Amino acid sequence: MERENIEKHKTRLKDLDNDIFNSPEEQSDVEAKKVYCPSCSSQITSKDINIHNLIGKCNSCDSIFPVKADFNNPQIQQTKTKISRPAGIDLFAFQDRLDVAISNVATPLDYMILVLLPIIFITVMAFIKAKLSILAPGKSIGLLILYTMFRLITRTRPNILISADKEELVIRRWPAFFASTKYYETSSIDQLYVKKTKDMHTFNLRARVNTDSGQKDVSLVNYIQTKTSARYLEQEIEAYLRIKDQQVPEEIEE
């Protein structure tokens, strides 16, 4: 009789989900998901989810909520892949301060030169053909050549420095005349995200900041050459400021 009861309650292999017997290669397409409280956005651990009744309990705010099986609902978010440090970015963390140095970030003046250089060249050729003095357009070409040489010589030098501590996030650009230094209170930063520029095939690191008049989006670093570099900056600054990463409507997809 005891043998029969044991056999009766044993789980048969054919009743188990076949996915657990798949090879690692077959399981590689399965994406890890995390569940967050819809009330306070705290992460919910697996022990606080009743997988049979799809009910979740939040230990932070004592809320009880349904967990939908459909993974498209905002309670369940995809875990982003951790990005390794790309070339051109140096990160230093010491005590209560984080410093990030970024090299070879383009400036608005770089793109202006790409547009102006052929125009000035055509103007010089027109002056030569009309036998007019090329002194004025020649000076412009000389300045553009000097700036291009300056950028080539300093291309490996960090031209953006991001500093963060408990009080503020500071973004400085070198040389300083390209842009003013930006200051933001770290307590006001709600989220960081990456957005692609419309026409230049580069990426912008942006922040959603809480202000007295409501939330607004501000640009932190523009013209980042690769999505990997932009994502890495987002990942490290959010981790240091202890900002839980959340999807922003304007953010580019993985």
N, C-alpha and C positions, 0 to 999 in steps of 0.2 A: 504493500500500500504506500509506504514512504517513498519507494522508488518511483512509483507512478506519479505522485505529487510533484517530485523534483522534475521529472521529464515533462510534466504538463506546463510548468512555469518557465522552462528553458526557452530562450529566444532562438528561433530558427534562423539560420544564416540567410535564407531566401527572403525573410521578412525585414532584414536590415537594408538600409539605403545603400545601393551599390556604389555610391560615390566614395565611401570610405575605403573601398578596395581598389580604387583607381591608382595608377602609378603617379609619382610626382609630376611627370610630364603631362599627364591627363588632367591633373588638378591645378596646373599652372594658370589656367584661365579663370579660376575662381577668385573673385576679388574680396578682400577683407572689408568688413563693414563695421561701423561703430554706431551706437545708439545714444542719442542725447535727449535730455529732458526738454519737452516743448515749453515748459514754464520758466526754467532758470538756465537752460542750455548746458547743465552739468552733464558730464559723460556718465552713462549708466553701465555698471558692470554686469557681466553675464549672470552672476548669482542673483541679481535683482530683476531678472526677466523670467517670467513664466512662459516658456516656449510652447506649452500646450494651449494655454488660453490667450497667448499673445498680450500679456499685461506686464507693464513695467512699473517699477517703484523707484522714486528718486530719494536718496538719503539726504540730499542737500536741502530740499524744500518740502519733503514728505508728500510730494504729488504722486498720484497714481494715474496712469494713462495707458491707452491701448497702443500696442506696437503693431503696425500694419505689416503684413507679410510682403507687401510690394515695396521694393527697395528704392522706388522713386520718390517716396514721401520724405519730407525734410528732416524727420527724426533720425533717419539712417543715412549716414554720410560715408562716402568713399575715403579710405585712408590714402593720403598722398605718399608717393615713393620718396624716401629720404634722398636728397641730392648731395653728392660729394662736392667739395670745393673746386670750382673751375679755375683755370688759369686766368690771371689778371685780377684776382681778388685775394687780398690778405686779411686775415681776421685775427684780432688780438683781444683776449678777454682777461682782465685782471681785476680781482676783487669786485668792486661794484661798477665797473666801467667796461663797455664794449667799444672797440674801435675797428672799423672796416675801411680798408683802403682799396679803391677801385682804379685800375689803370685803363687807358685807351678808351674812355667814354667820349663819344663825339659831342661837339658843341653846336649850337645853332649857327655860329659863324662858319664852321666847316661846311655846312650845307649851303650857306649863302655864297661861299666862294665857288662851290661847284656850279652855281647858277651864274655868278657874275663873271667868272673867268672867260668863258667863250664870248660873252657879250662885249667885254672890254677888248678882247683880241680882235673881234670883228670891227670894232670902232677904230682901233689902231690901224688896221689894214685899210679902212676907208679913208682915214686921215692921210696915210702914205700915198694912196692912189690920187687923192685930191691935192697932194703936195702942200698939206697944212702942217702946222707944228704938232708934233706928237708928245710935247712935254707933259700936258695934263694927263692923257691916258697912259703915258709911259710911267708916270709916278704911281698911278693906280696899279699897274702891272708889277712894278717894283715892290710895292707894299704887299701885294698878294704873294709874290715869290718869297719875301722875307717871312711872312706868316707861315707859309707852307714848310719852309726850312725849319722854323721854330717848332712846328708840330711834329716833324719827323725826328728832330733831335730829342724831344721830350716825350716821345710816344710811349716809352716804357715807364715813365714816372707816374705815380698815382696822381690823378687829377680830380678825384672826389674822395673826401674823407667823411665818413659817417661816425658820429660819436653818440653813445647812448648811456645814460645812467638812470637812477631812480627818478630824477627830476625832469630831464628833458632829452629830446632827440635833436641833434644838431647835424646839419649837412653843409659842408664847406666845399667849394670848388676852387681848383687852382688852374690857371691864375685867377685871382679874385675878381678881376674886372669882367669876367664872362657872366657872372651871376652873383647875386647877393646871398649871404649866408642865411639858411632857413632854420628857424627854431620852433619846436613843438613840445608842449608838455606831454610827457609819456602817459600820464593818467588820462589824457583826452583822446588817445589813439585807440580806436575801437577795432580796427582791422587793417591789415596790409594786403594788397593784391597786385597782380601784374596785368597790365593792359597793353595791347599791341598798338603801335602808332598807325594811323590811317594810311599814310603814303610812303613812309620811309623804311619800312621793313625792320624796324627796331622795336624795343620794348620799353615801357615806362613802369617804374615802381611807384605805386600810389598808396595813399592812406585814407581811410575813412575816419574823420576826426569829429569828436563831439564839441560843439560850441554852444554859446548861450542862445544863439538863434536856431539851433538844430544841427543835425549832422551835415557835413560837407566833405567832398572828396578833394584832396590836394595832391599835387605831384611832388614826389620826393626826389627821384632820379630819373632823368629823361635820356633817351637815345642809348639804351643799353643794347649791346650788339647781339646777344643771344638770349633765348628764352631760359636756358639753363642758368645763366648768370643772374637773371632777374629773379627766377624762382629761388635760387640759393640765398639771395639777399632777403627775400620775403621770409624764407624758412628760418634763417638765423636770427633776424631781428625780432620776429614773433616769438621765437623760443626764449630769447633773452628777456624780452618784456613780459613773458608769460601770457601771451595773447593766444587764445585757442583759435586755430585756423578754421574759418567758415567760408563757405562759398558766397561770393559777391556777384550780383547779376552782371556787372560790367567786366568781370574777370574772364581772361581767356581760359579755354578748356585745356585739360591735360593733353 
